[in-house]
Amino acid sequence: MKYLTLTILAALGGIPLATSCEGVYADDAVAPPIGQFSFLVGEWECTGRVFAHGTVPAHATTAHVHGEEAAGGRWVLFRYDEAPTAQDPRPFHIDQYFGYDPAIKKFVSVAVDVGGYFSETSPGWVGDSITFEEVTDGNIVGHDTFIRRGQDEIAHSGEDKDKQGQWIKTDEETCHRAR
């Protein structure tokens, strides 16, 4: 099960990430496009819902999120922590890193959550929306879509393929910048 993520977000070995820092950003005069995620830096409050799928029952969610620059400003970390409730006694937690891999010229999301880890890639923003795809064995098995609604709101929705190959919506959240 994965969701965020603000789901928040593939196995690390499933995509060709740069494995050496040497030379990856050889021209420091050219800033990586990770600045497109800088609006995530700060404190956020989220509400949403998980949809019933597999053994997971449907339930409402609330979460606090902390966003910060990481790895010398080359990544943005979005740390999502759900609050426990009667309907959600085992809340979801995820650390999701957003970055850019110049070798494949794609944005990358690498996440560690209560279920393990995964990574996803995206060619980039289309207007105010970006969709990351999780690929396993050459097949797309998950989508995470983020919609930026100005500097103070972001929405997320997650989808996974079930065992029959059908897309199922797993979760959706809306986060507002905490003041």
C-alpha positions in Angstrom: 0.0 0.0 0.0 1.3 3.4 -0.8 -0.3 6.8 -0.5 0.7 10.2 0.6 2.1 10.8 0.7 0.7 13.4 -0.1 1.7 9.5 -1.5 3.0 11.6 -0.7 5.0 8.3 -3.3 8.7 1.8 -7.3 11.6 0.2 -6.0 14.8 2.2 -5.7 16.6 -0.3 -8.0 13.7 0.0 -10.6 14.9 3.2 -12.2 18.4 4.4 -13.3 19.1 6.9 -10.6 22.5 8.7 -10.7 24.8 6.7 -8.5 27.7 9.0 -8.3 27.6 12.7 -7.3 30.8 13.4 -9.1 30.0 15.2 -12.3 26.3 15.0 -12.0 26.0 18.7 -11.3 29.3 19.6 -12.8 28.1 23.0 -14.0 26.9 24.6 -10.7 26.0 27.7 -12.7 23.0 25.7 -14.1 20.6 25.2 -11.3 18.7 21.9 -11.3 14.9 22.3 -11.9 14.2 21.1 -8.4 13.3 24.7 -7.6 9.9 23.8 -9.0 9.2 22.0 -5.7 10.5 24.8 -3.4 7.0 25.9 -2.6 6.6 22.7 -0.6 9.1 24.0 2.0 7.3 24.9 5.2 4.6 23.5 7.5 1.3 22.1 6.1 -2.0 20.6 7.5 -3.7 18.0 5.4 -7.1 16.3 5.3 -8.3 13.5 3.1 -9.4 10.0 2.8 -8.2 6.6 2.1 -10.5 4.5 -0.2 -11.1 0.8 0.6 -8.7 -1.3 -1.3 -7.2 -4.7 -0.5 -7.4 -5.2 3.3 -7.4 -1.4 3.9 -10.8 -0.1 5.0 -12.0 3.4 3.9 -11.3 6.1 6.4 -10.7 9.8 6.8 -7.2 11.2 7.4 -5.6 14.2 9.0 -1.9 14.9 8.9 0.9 17.3 9.6 3.5 17.8 6.9 6.9 19.4 7.1 8.8 20.3 3.9 12.5 21.2 3.8 15.4 21.4 1.4 17.7 18.4 1.7 21.0 17.2 0.3 22.4 20.7 -0.3 19.2 22.0 -1.9 19.2 19.2 -4.6 16.1 17.6 -3.1 13.0 18.7 -1.3 11.9 16.4 1.6 8.1 16.3 2.3 7.5 14.5 5.6 3.9 13.4 6.0 2.7 12.2 9.4 -1.0 11.2 9.9 -2.6 11.6 13.3 -4.1 8.4 14.9 -7.9 8.3 15.1 -10.5 5.7 16.1 -11.0 5.0 12.3 -7.2 5.1 11.6 -5.4 3.6 14.7 -2.3 2.8 12.6 -1.6 6.1 10.9 0.5 6.4 7.7 3.9 8.1 7.7 6.1 8.8 4.7 9.3 10.7 3.9 9.1 11.6 0.3 12.0 13.2 -1.5 11.5 15.2 -4.8 14.5 15.6 -7.0 15.7 15.7 -10.6 17.9 13.1 -12.4 19.8 14.9 -15.2 20.9 11.5 -16.6 17.3 10.6 -17.5 16.0 14.1 -17.7 13.1 13.4 -15.3 11.8 14.4 -11.9 12.2 11.7 -9.4 10.2 10.9 -6.2 11.9 8.6 -3.7 9.8 7.6 -0.7 10.2 5.6 2.4 7.0 4.7 4.2 5.5 2.3 6.7 5.3 -0.3 4.0 8.8 -0.1 2.6 10.1 2.2 -0.2 9.4 3.1 -3.8 10.4 5.5 -6.4 8.6 7.1 -9.3 9.5 9.4 -12.2 7.8 12.2 -14.1 8.6 14.1 -17.2 7.5 17.3 -15.4 4.8 19.7 -14.7 1.8 20.2 -17.0 0.4 23.5 -15.9 -0.1 23.1 -12.2 -0.1 19.3 -12.2 2.6 16.7 -12.0 2.1 12.9 -12.2 4.7 10.5 -11.0 4.6 6.9 -12.3 5.8 3.8 -10.4 7.2 1.2 -12.7 7.8 -2.5 -11.8 9.0 -5.0 -14.3 8.5 -2.5 -17.1 4.8 -2.0 -16.2 3.3 1.1 -14.7 1.8 0.0 -11.4 1.1 3.3 -9.6 0.3 7.0 -10.1 0.7 9.9 -7.8 -0.7 13.1 -9.0 0.0 16.4 -7.3 -1.9 19.6 -8.1 -0.6 22.9 -7.0 -3.3 25.5 -6.2 -1.2 28.6 -5.6 1.6 28.8 -2.9 -0.7 27.7 0.0 -2.5 24.6 -1.2 -1.6 21.3 -2.9 -3.8 18.3 -3.6 -2.7 14.7 -4.1 -4.4 11.6 -5.4 -2.9 8.1 -5.6 -3.9 5.1 -7.8 -2.5 1.6 -7.9 -3.2 -1.3 -10.2 -5.0 -4.2 -8.5 -4.3 -7.9 -9.1 -6.7 -7.8 -12.1 -4.8 -4.9 -13.7 -7.6 -2.4 -13.0 -6.7 1.1 -11.6 -8.1 1.8 -8.2 -8.0 5.1 -6.4 -6.2 4.6 -3.1 -6.3 8.0 -1.5 -6.7 11.7 -1.8 -5.5 14.6 0.3 -5.6 18.4 0.3 -2.9 20.2 2.2 -2.9 23.9 3.3 0.1 25.8 4.4 0.0 26.3 8.1 0.2 29.9 9.2 
